Structures are given as structure tokens and as C-alpha cells.
Amino acid sequence: MKLCNFNIGLNEPLFLISGPCVIESEELVLETAGKLKEITQKLGMNFIFKTSFDKANRTSHKSFRGLGMERGLEILAKVKKHIQVPILTDIHEDTPIDEVASIVDVYKPQRFYVARRISLKKFVKPVTS
């Protein structure tokens, strides 16, 4: 199976999906993505950068959820442009898919009911669970 222009599967090389749980700052995200890319390139591994612009599934309503979709997507666009890595992010039932799709390569629905409520047929990009 292909994911972000590379093959994945039991007989394929290990790849990494990694990044901070939530976008806390542009500087931290760019630094983290750059370092992870550097490490995975040295190891000859494929890499997908994962972080969230809105972490709505927190156990406390007082927890930090992120910088919001607009600012978060601006930062993810910078990661994609400057670091040149595929991007994976969470989506929620109210996430405007078209806006996210212009930047993100892989979607991760945050709850099973989201996957049921959002027609997966409208996705033209990979969806993880």
C-alpha cells in the first residue's frame, strides 16, 4: 500500500509518524519537524510529521487545545514548505475538510463517531485511525 508516496506494509521498511501532540508554537514545530527529518534521513527512514492544531479530546476542559485551526494550518503550511515533509493531523466532526486538505496529507479522525459522521468517501487523502 502507498502512503505519502512510499510503500508501507509488513514487508516494507519501518517508517516514522511523529511530532508534538499539539502545536504550541511555530518555532517548536519547525524545530521538531526539522530535527525528526534529519534523524530519519540519516537512518534511511520515511517520515510523516504529525501534530494537531486543535486537540479537542482532552480529559480536562481547562487543558491547552492548541493555537486554533487558522494559525495551526499556517504553521503546518510552513512545515510543509520549509521542511518538506508530509503532514498528518487530527480532524474532528466540525473540521472543515477542504481547508485542511489544502495542506495536510493524512487525516486522523479523533473518535470513531467522527469517522462515521464524516463520509469517508469525500476524503481523497489517506485516513488513519
Chimera marker file (.cmm) of the C-alpha trace (Angstrom):
<marker_set name="trace">
<marker id="1" x="0.000" y="0.000" z="0.000" r="1" g="1" b="0" radius="0.5"/>
<marker id="2" x="1.190" y="3.536" z="-0.738" r="1" g="1" b="0" radius="0.5"/>
<marker id="3" x="1.168" y="6.265" z="1.882" r="1" g="1" b="0" radius="0.5"/>
<marker id="4" x="2.572" y="9.700" z="1.037" r="1" g="1" b="0" radius="0.5"/>
<marker id="5" x="4.460" y="8.368" z="-2.000" r="1" g="1" b="0" radius="0.5"/>
<marker id="6" x="6.153" y="5.478" z="-0.228" r="1" g="1" b="0" radius="0.5"/>
<marker id="7" x="5.196" y="1.851" z="0.288" r="1" g="1" b="0" radius="0.5"/>
<marker id="8" x="4.089" y="0.605" z="3.690" r="1" g="1" b="0" radius="0.5"/>
<marker id="9" x="3.330" y="-2.908" z="4.848" r="1" g="1" b="0" radius="0.5"/>
<marker id="10" x="4.711" y="-5.938" z="6.631" r="1" g="1" b="0" radius="0.5"/>
<marker id="11" x="7.441" y="-6.464" z="4.049" r="1" g="1" b="0" radius="0.5"/>
<marker id="12" x="8.358" y="-2.781" z="3.761" r="1" g="1" b="0" radius="0.5"/>
<marker id="13" x="10.907" y="-0.788" z="5.744" r="1" g="1" b="0" radius="0.5"/>
<marker id="14" x="9.925" y="0.796" z="9.034" r="1" g="1" b="0" radius="0.5"/>
<marker id="15" x="8.700" y="4.393" z="8.790" r="1" g="1" b="0" radius="0.5"/>
<marker id="16" x="8.044" y="7.029" z="11.437" r="1" g="1" b="0" radius="0.5"/>
<marker id="17" x="4.967" y="9.130" z="12.198" r="1" g="1" b="0" radius="0.5"/>
<marker id="18" x="5.985" y="11.543" z="14.926" r="1" g="1" b="0" radius="0.5"/>
<marker id="19" x="5.725" y="15.076" z="16.257" r="1" g="1" b="0" radius="0.5"/>
<marker id="20" x="4.369" y="17.039" z="19.198" r="1" g="1" b="0" radius="0.5"/>
<marker id="21" x="0.869" y="16.212" z="20.405" r="1" g="1" b="0" radius="0.5"/>
<marker id="22" x="-0.351" y="19.745" z="19.774" r="1" g="1" b="0" radius="0.5"/>
<marker id="23" x="1.063" y="22.880" z="18.146" r="1" g="1" b="0" radius="0.5"/>
<marker id="24" x="2.341" y="25.065" z="20.970" r="1" g="1" b="0" radius="0.5"/>
<marker id="25" x="4.420" y="27.454" z="18.872" r="1" g="1" b="0" radius="0.5"/>
<marker id="26" x="5.685" y="27.888" z="15.328" r="1" g="1" b="0" radius="0.5"/>
<marker id="27" x="9.301" y="27.769" z="16.466" r="1" g="1" b="0" radius="0.5"/>
<marker id="28" x="8.879" y="24.496" z="18.357" r="1" g="1" b="0" radius="0.5"/>
<marker id="29" x="7.028" y="22.809" z="15.491" r="1" g="1" b="0" radius="0.5"/>
<marker id="30" x="9.564" y="23.867" z="12.836" r="1" g="1" b="0" radius="0.5"/>
<marker id="31" x="12.477" y="22.852" z="15.050" r="1" g="1" b="0" radius="0.5"/>
<marker id="32" x="10.927" y="19.480" z="15.903" r="1" g="1" b="0" radius="0.5"/>
<marker id="33" x="9.975" y="18.676" z="12.300" r="1" g="1" b="0" radius="0.5"/>
<marker id="34" x="13.442" y="19.641" z="11.092" r="1" g="1" b="0" radius="0.5"/>
<marker id="35" x="15.202" y="17.501" z="13.698" r="1" g="1" b="0" radius="0.5"/>
<marker id="36" x="12.967" y="14.495" z="13.068" r="1" g="1" b="0" radius="0.5"/>
<marker id="37" x="13.558" y="14.801" z="9.325" r="1" g="1" b="0" radius="0.5"/>
<marker id="38" x="17.307" y="14.992" z="9.890" r="1" g="1" b="0" radius="0.5"/>
<marker id="39" x="17.285" y="11.874" z="12.102" r="1" g="1" b="0" radius="0.5"/>
<marker id="40" x="15.065" y="9.818" z="9.784" r="1" g="1" b="0" radius="0.5"/>
<marker id="41" x="17.115" y="10.790" z="6.717" r="1" g="1" b="0" radius="0.5"/>
<marker id="42" x="20.289" y="9.599" z="8.466" r="1" g="1" b="0" radius="0.5"/>
<marker id="43" x="18.531" y="6.315" z="9.237" r="1" g="1" b="0" radius="0.5"/>
<marker id="44" x="17.123" y="5.982" z="5.713" r="1" g="1" b="0" radius="0.5"/>
<marker id="45" x="13.541" y="6.012" z="7.020" r="1" g="1" b="0" radius="0.5"/>
<marker id="46" x="10.431" y="7.574" z="5.547" r="1" g="1" b="0" radius="0.5"/>
<marker id="47" x="8.828" y="10.143" z="7.844" r="1" g="1" b="0" radius="0.5"/>
<marker id="48" x="5.419" y="11.787" z="8.284" r="1" g="1" b="0" radius="0.5"/>
<marker id="49" x="5.174" y="14.748" z="10.651" r="1" g="1" b="0" radius="0.5"/>
<marker id="50" x="2.169" y="14.562" z="12.996" r="1" g="1" b="0" radius="0.5"/>
<marker id="51" x="0.778" y="17.302" z="15.199" r="1" g="1" b="0" radius="0.5"/>
<marker id="52" x="-2.612" y="18.813" z="15.966" r="1" g="1" b="0" radius="0.5"/>
<marker id="53" x="-3.916" y="22.344" z="15.545" r="1" g="1" b="0" radius="0.5"/>
<marker id="54" x="-6.825" y="21.547" z="17.896" r="1" g="1" b="0" radius="0.5"/>
<marker id="55" x="-6.588" y="18.794" z="20.492" r="1" g="1" b="0" radius="0.5"/>
<marker id="56" x="-10.288" y="18.671" z="21.362" r="1" g="1" b="0" radius="0.5"/>
<marker id="57" x="-10.137" y="15.290" z="23.091" r="1" g="1" b="0" radius="0.5"/>
<marker id="58" x="-8.534" y="16.473" z="26.331" r="1" g="1" b="0" radius="0.5"/>
<marker id="59" x="-9.590" y="14.962" z="29.653" r="1" g="1" b="0" radius="0.5"/>
<marker id="60" x="-9.952" y="18.433" z="31.169" r="1" g="1" b="0" radius="0.5"/>
<marker id="61" x="-11.736" y="21.374" z="29.575" r="1" g="1" b="0" radius="0.5"/>
<marker id="62" x="-9.005" y="23.570" z="31.113" r="1" g="1" b="0" radius="0.5"/>
<marker id="63" x="-6.200" y="21.869" z="29.152" r="1" g="1" b="0" radius="0.5"/>
<marker id="64" x="-4.414" y="23.651" z="26.318" r="1" g="1" b="0" radius="0.5"/>
<marker id="65" x="-6.012" y="22.644" z="22.997" r="1" g="1" b="0" radius="0.5"/>
<marker id="66" x="-3.679" y="24.366" z="20.553" r="1" g="1" b="0" radius="0.5"/>
<marker id="67" x="-3.415" y="27.609" z="18.630" r="1" g="1" b="0" radius="0.5"/>
<marker id="68" x="-6.611" y="27.065" z="16.652" r="1" g="1" b="0" radius="0.5"/>
<marker id="69" x="-7.221" y="25.933" z="13.106" r="1" g="1" b="0" radius="0.5"/>
<marker id="70" x="-6.292" y="29.106" z="11.228" r="1" g="1" b="0" radius="0.5"/>
<marker id="71" x="-2.948" y="29.668" z="12.970" r="1" g="1" b="0" radius="0.5"/>
<marker id="72" x="-2.281" y="25.938" z="13.163" r="1" g="1" b="0" radius="0.5"/>
<marker id="73" x="-2.744" y="25.457" z="9.422" r="1" g="1" b="0" radius="0.5"/>
<marker id="74" x="-0.468" y="28.445" z="8.731" r="1" g="1" b="0" radius="0.5"/>
<marker id="75" x="2.240" y="26.740" z="10.775" r="1" g="1" b="0" radius="0.5"/>
<marker id="76" x="1.676" y="23.360" z="9.110" r="1" g="1" b="0" radius="0.5"/>
<marker id="77" x="1.955" y="25.049" z="5.704" r="1" g="1" b="0" radius="0.5"/>
<marker id="78" x="5.340" y="26.448" z="6.765" r="1" g="1" b="0" radius="0.5"/>
<marker id="79" x="6.482" y="22.996" z="7.879" r="1" g="1" b="0" radius="0.5"/>
<marker id="80" x="5.449" y="21.549" z="4.533" r="1" g="1" b="0" radius="0.5"/>
<marker id="81" x="7.162" y="24.345" z="2.575" r="1" g="1" b="0" radius="0.5"/>
<marker id="82" x="10.378" y="24.722" z="4.559" r="1" g="1" b="0" radius="0.5"/>
<marker id="83" x="10.945" y="21.231" z="5.991" r="1" g="1" b="0" radius="0.5"/>
<marker id="84" x="9.335" y="19.439" z="3.029" r="1" g="1" b="0" radius="0.5"/>
<marker id="85" x="7.740" y="16.521" z="4.833" r="1" g="1" b="0" radius="0.5"/>
<marker id="86" x="4.245" y="15.014" z="4.597" r="1" g="1" b="0" radius="0.5"/>
<marker id="87" x="1.821" y="16.177" z="7.305" r="1" g="1" b="0" radius="0.5"/>
<marker id="88" x="-0.678" y="14.185" z="9.384" r="1" g="1" b="0" radius="0.5"/>
<marker id="89" x="-3.180" y="15.885" z="11.695" r="1" g="1" b="0" radius="0.5"/>
<marker id="90" x="-6.291" y="15.150" z="13.710" r="1" g="1" b="0" radius="0.5"/>
<marker id="91" x="-9.732" y="16.038" z="12.444" r="1" g="1" b="0" radius="0.5"/>
<marker id="92" x="-12.935" y="16.450" z="14.406" r="1" g="1" b="0" radius="0.5"/>
<marker id="93" x="-16.613" y="16.408" z="13.481" r="1" g="1" b="0" radius="0.5"/>
<marker id="94" x="-16.585" y="20.154" z="12.821" r="1" g="1" b="0" radius="0.5"/>
<marker id="95" x="-13.264" y="20.332" z="10.952" r="1" g="1" b="0" radius="0.5"/>
<marker id="96" x="-13.642" y="21.980" z="7.512" r="1" g="1" b="0" radius="0.5"/>
<marker id="97" x="-12.044" y="19.238" z="5.436" r="1" g="1" b="0" radius="0.5"/>
<marker id="98" x="-11.409" y="21.364" z="2.326" r="1" g="1" b="0" radius="0.5"/>
<marker id="99" x="-9.264" y="23.854" z="4.253" r="1" g="1" b="0" radius="0.5"/>
<marker id="100" x="-7.275" y="21.112" z="5.960" r="1" g="1" b="0" radius="0.5"/>
<marker id="101" x="-6.891" y="19.141" z="2.704" r="1" g="1" b="0" radius="0.5"/>
<marker id="102" x="-5.060" y="22.025" z="1.071" r="1" g="1" b="0" radius="0.5"/>
<marker id="103" x="-2.124" y="21.416" z="3.444" r="1" g="1" b="0" radius="0.5"/>
<marker id="104" x="-2.426" y="18.039" z="5.160" r="1" g="1" b="0" radius="0.5"/>
<marker id="105" x="-1.529" y="14.700" z="3.549" r="1" g="1" b="0" radius="0.5"/>
<marker id="106" x="-3.113" y="12.252" z="6.023" r="1" g="1" b="0" radius="0.5"/>
<marker id="107" x="-6.172" y="12.714" z="8.265" r="1" g="1" b="0" radius="0.5"/>
<marker id="108" x="-6.650" y="11.126" z="11.683" r="1" g="1" b="0" radius="0.5"/>
<marker id="109" x="-10.282" y="11.199" z="12.860" r="1" g="1" b="0" radius="0.5"/>
<marker id="110" x="-10.237" y="11.628" z="16.630" r="1" g="1" b="0" radius="0.5"/>
<marker id="111" x="-13.180" y="9.473" z="17.544" r="1" g="1" b="0" radius="0.5"/>
<marker id="112" x="-14.894" y="6.592" z="15.894" r="1" g="1" b="0" radius="0.5"/>
<marker id="113" x="-18.122" y="8.569" z="15.670" r="1" g="1" b="0" radius="0.5"/>
<marker id="114" x="-16.297" y="11.218" z="13.650" r="1" g="1" b="0" radius="0.5"/>
<marker id="115" x="-15.330" y="8.611" z="11.087" r="1" g="1" b="0" radius="0.5"/>
<marker id="116" x="-18.964" y="7.549" z="10.930" r="1" g="1" b="0" radius="0.5"/>
<marker id="117" x="-20.380" y="11.092" z="10.765" r="1" g="1" b="0" radius="0.5"/>
<marker id="118" x="-17.971" y="12.363" z="8.142" r="1" g="1" b="0" radius="0.5"/>
<marker id="119" x="-18.381" y="10.483" z="4.905" r="1" g="1" b="0" radius="0.5"/>
<marker id="120" x="-15.004" y="8.899" z="4.276" r="1" g="1" b="0" radius="0.5"/>
<marker id="121" x="-15.864" y="8.889" z="0.578" r="1" g="1" b="0" radius="0.5"/>
<marker id="122" x="-15.131" y="12.615" z="0.447" r="1" g="1" b="0" radius="0.5"/>
<marker id="123" x="-11.525" y="12.059" z="1.507" r="1" g="1" b="0" radius="0.5"/>
<marker id="124" x="-9.056" y="11.963" z="-1.355" r="1" g="1" b="0" radius="0.5"/>
<marker id="125" x="-6.169" y="11.524" z="1.041" r="1" g="1" b="0" radius="0.5"/>
<marker id="126" x="-5.351" y="8.658" z="3.420" r="1" g="1" b="0" radius="0.5"/>
<marker id="127" x="-7.228" y="8.331" z="6.699" r="1" g="1" b="0" radius="0.5"/>
<marker id="128" x="-5.716" y="6.646" z="9.778" r="1" g="1" b="0" radius="0.5"/>
<marker id="129" x="-7.417" y="5.554" z="12.963" r="1" g="1" b="0" radius="0.5"/>
<link id1="1" id2="2" r="1" g="1" b="0" radius="0.2"/>
<link id1="2" id2="3" r="1" g="1" b="0" radius="0.2"/>
<link id1="3" id2="4" r="1" g="1" b="0" radius="0.2"/>
<link id1="4" id2="5" r="1" g="1" b="0" radius="0.2"/>
<link id1="5" id2="6" r="1" g="1" b="0" radius="0.2"/>
<link id1="6" id2="7" r="1" g="1" b="0" radius="0.2"/>
<link id1="7" id2="8" r="1" g="1" b="0" radius="0.2"/>
<link id1="8" id2="9" r="1" g="1" b="0" radius="0.2"/>
<link id1="9" id2="10" r="1" g="1" b="0" radius="0.2"/>
<link id1="10" id2="11" r="1" g="1" b="0" radius="0.2"/>
<link id1="11" id2="12" r="1" g="1" b="0" radius="0.2"/>
<link id1="12" id2="13" r="1" g="1" b="0" radius="0.2"/>
<link id1="13" id2="14" r="1" g="1" b="0" radius="0.2"/>
<link id1="14" id2="15" r="1" g="1" b="0" radius="0.2"/>
<link id1="15" id2="16" r="1" g="1" b="0" radius="0.2"/>
<link id1="16" id2="17" r="1" g="1" b="0" radius="0.2"/>
<link id1="17" id2="18" r="1" g="1" b="0" radius="0.2"/>
<link id1="18" id2="19" r="1" g="1" b="0" radius="0.2"/>
<link id1="19" id2="20" r="1" g="1" b="0" radius="0.2"/>
<link id1="20" id2="21" r="1" g="1" b="0" radius="0.2"/>
<link id1="21" id2="22" r="1" g="1" b="0" radius="0.2"/>
<link id1="22" id2="23" r="1" g="1" b="0" radius="0.2"/>
<link id1="23" id2="24" r="1" g="1" b="0" radius="0.2"/>
<link id1="24" id2="25" r="1" g="1" b="0" radius="0.2"/>
<link id1="25" id2="26" r="1" g="1" b="0" radius="0.2"/>
<link id1="26" id2="27" r="1" g="1" b="0" radius="0.2"/>
<link id1="27" id2="28" r="1" g="1" b="0" radius="0.2"/>
<link id1="28" id2="29" r="1" g="1" b="0" radius="0.2"/>
<link id1="29" id2="30" r="1" g="1" b="0" radius="0.2"/>
<link id1="30" id2="31" r="1" g="1" b="0" radius="0.2"/>
<link id1="31" id2="32" r="1" g="1" b="0" radius="0.2"/>
<link id1="32" id2="33" r="1" g="1" b="0" radius="0.2"/>
<link id1="33" id2="34" r="1" g="1" b="0" radius="0.2"/>
<link id1="34" id2="35" r="1" g="1" b="0" radius="0.2"/>
<link id1="35" id2="36" r="1" g="1" b="0" radius="0.2"/>
<link id1="36" id2="37" r="1" g="1" b="0" radius="0.2"/>
<link id1="37" id2="38" r="1" g="1" b="0" radius="0.2"/>
<link id1="38" id2="39" r="1" g="1" b="0" radius="0.2"/>
<link id1="39" id2="40" r="1" g="1" b="0" radius="0.2"/>
<link id1="40" id2="41" r="1" g="1" b="0" radius="0.2"/>
<link id1="41" id2="42" r="1" g="1" b="0" radius="0.2"/>
<link id1="42" id2="43" r="1" g="1" b="0" radius="0.2"/>
<link id1="43" id2="44" r="1" g="1" b="0" radius="0.2"/>
<link id1="44" id2="45" r="1" g="1" b="0" radius="0.2"/>
<link id1="45" id2="46" r="1" g="1" b="0" radius="0.2"/>
<link id1="46" id2="47" r="1" g="1" b="0" radius="0.2"/>
<link id1="47" id2="48" r="1" g="1" b="0" radius="0.2"/>
<link id1="48" id2="49" r="1" g="1" b="0" radius="0.2"/>
<link id1="49" id2="50" r="1" g="1" b="0" radius="0.2"/>
<link id1="50" id2="51" r="1" g="1" b="0" radius="0.2"/>
<link id1="51" id2="52" r="1" g="1" b="0" radius="0.2"/>
<link id1="52" id2="53" r="1" g="1" b="0" radius="0.2"/>
<link id1="53" id2="54" r="1" g="1" b="0" radius="0.2"/>
<link id1="54" id2="55" r="1" g="1" b="0" radius="0.2"/>
<link id1="55" id2="56" r="1" g="1" b="0" radius="0.2"/>
<link id1="56" id2="57" r="1" g="1" b="0" radius="0.2"/>
<link id1="57" id2="58" r="1" g="1" b="0" radius="0.2"/>
<link id1="58" id2="59" r="1" g="1" b="0" radius="0.2"/>
<link id1="59" id2="60" r="1" g="1" b="0" radius="0.2"/>
<link id1="60" id2="61" r="1" g="1" b="0" radius="0.2"/>
<link id1="61" id2="62" r="1" g="1" b="0" radius="0.2"/>
<link id1="62" id2="63" r="1" g="1" b="0" radius="0.2"/>
<link id1="63" id2="64" r="1" g="1" b="0" radius="0.2"/>
<link id1="64" id2="65" r="1" g="1" b="0" radius="0.2"/>
<link id1="65" id2="66" r="1" g="1" b="0" radius="0.2"/>
<link id1="66" id2="67" r="1" g="1" b="0" radius="0.2"/>
<link id1="67" id2="68" r="1" g="1" b="0" radius="0.2"/>
<link id1="68" id2="69" r="1" g="1" b="0" radius="0.2"/>
<link id1="69" id2="70" r="1" g="1" b="0" radius="0.2"/>
<link id1="70" id2="71" r="1" g="1" b="0" radius="0.2"/>
<link id1="71" id2="72" r="1" g="1" b="0" radius="0.2"/>
<link id1="72" id2="73" r="1" g="1" b="0" radius="0.2"/>
<link id1="73" id2="74" r="1" g="1" b="0" radius="0.2"/>
<link id1="74" id2="75" r="1" g="1" b="0" radius="0.2"/>
<link id1="75" id2="76" r="1" g="1" b="0" radius="0.2"/>
<link id1="76" id2="77" r="1" g="1" b="0" radius="0.2"/>
<link id1="77" id2="78" r="1" g="1" b="0" radius="0.2"/>
<link id1="78" id2="79" r="1" g="1" b="0" radius="0.2"/>
<link id1="79" id2="80" r="1" g="1" b="0" radius="0.2"/>
<link id1="80" id2="81" r="1" g="1" b="0" radius="0.2"/>
<link id1="81" id2="82" r="1" g="1" b="0" radius="0.2"/>
<link id1="82" id2="83" r="1" g="1" b="0" radius="0.2"/>
<link id1="83" id2="84" r="1" g="1" b="0" radius="0.2"/>
<link id1="84" id2="85" r="1" g="1" b="0" radius="0.2"/>
<link id1="85" id2="86" r="1" g="1" b="0" radius="0.2"/>
<link id1="86" id2="87" r="1" g="1" b="0" radius="0.2"/>
<link id1="87" id2="88" r="1" g="1" b="0" radius="0.2"/>
<link id1="88" id2="89" r="1" g="1" b="0" radius="0.2"/>
<link id1="89" id2="90" r="1" g="1" b="0" radius="0.2"/>
<link id1="90" id2="91" r="1" g="1" b="0" radius="0.2"/>
<link id1="91" id2="92" r="1" g="1" b="0" radius="0.2"/>
<link id1="92" id2="93" r="1" g="1" b="0" radius="0.2"/>
<link id1="93" id2="94" r="1" g="1" b="0" radius="0.2"/>
<link id1="94" id2="95" r="1" g="1" b="0" radius="0.2"/>
<link id1="95" id2="96" r="1" g="1" b="0" radius="0.2"/>
<link id1="96" id2="97" r="1" g="1" b="0" radius="0.2"/>
<link id1="97" id2="98" r="1" g="1" b="0" radius="0.2"/>
<link id1="98" id2="99" r="1" g="1" b="0" radius="0.2"/>
<link id1="99" id2="100" r="1" g="1" b="0" radius="0.2"/>
<link id1="100" id2="101" r="1" g="1" b="0" radius="0.2"/>
<link id1="101" id2="102" r="1" g="1" b="0" radius="0.2"/>
<link id1="102" id2="103" r="1" g="1" b="0" radius="0.2"/>
<link id1="103" id2="104" r="1" g="1" b="0" radius="0.2"/>
<link id1="104" id2="105" r="1" g="1" b="0" radius="0.2"/>
<link id1="105" id2="106" r="1" g="1" b="0" radius="0.2"/>
<link id1="106" id2="107" r="1" g="1" b="0" radius="0.2"/>
<link id1="107" id2="108" r="1" g="1" b="0" radius="0.2"/>
<link id1="108" id2="109" r="1" g="1" b="0" radius="0.2"/>
<link id1="109" id2="110" r="1" g="1" b="0" radius="0.2"/>
<link id1="110" id2="111" r="1" g="1" b="0" radius="0.2"/>
<link id1="111" id2="112" r="1" g="1" b="0" radius="0.2"/>
<link id1="112" id2="113" r="1" g="1" b="0" radius="0.2"/>
<link id1="113" id2="114" r="1" g="1" b="0" radius="0.2"/>
<link id1="114" id2="115" r="1" g="1" b="0" radius="0.2"/>
<link id1="115" id2="116" r="1" g="1" b="0" radius="0.2"/>
<link id1="116" id2="117" r="1" g="1" b="0" radius="0.2"/>
<link id1="117" id2="118" r="1" g="1" b="0" radius="0.2"/>
<link id1="118" id2="119" r="1" g="1" b="0" radius="0.2"/>
<link id1="119" id2="120" r="1" g="1" b="0" radius="0.2"/>
<link id1="120" id2="121" r="1" g="1" b="0" radius="0.2"/>
<link id1="121" id2="122" r="1" g="1" b="0" radius="0.2"/>
<link id1="122" id2="123" r="1" g="1" b="0" radius="0.2"/>
<link id1="123" id2="124" r="1" g="1" b="0" radius="0.2"/>
<link id1="124" id2="125" r="1" g="1" b="0" radius="0.2"/>
<link id1="125" id2="126" r="1" g="1" b="0" radius="0.2"/>
<link id1="126" id2="127" r="1" g="1" b="0" radius="0.2"/>
<link id1="127" id2="128" r="1" g="1" b="0" radius="0.2"/>
<link id1="128" id2="129" r="1" g="1" b="0" radius="0.2"/>
</marker_set>
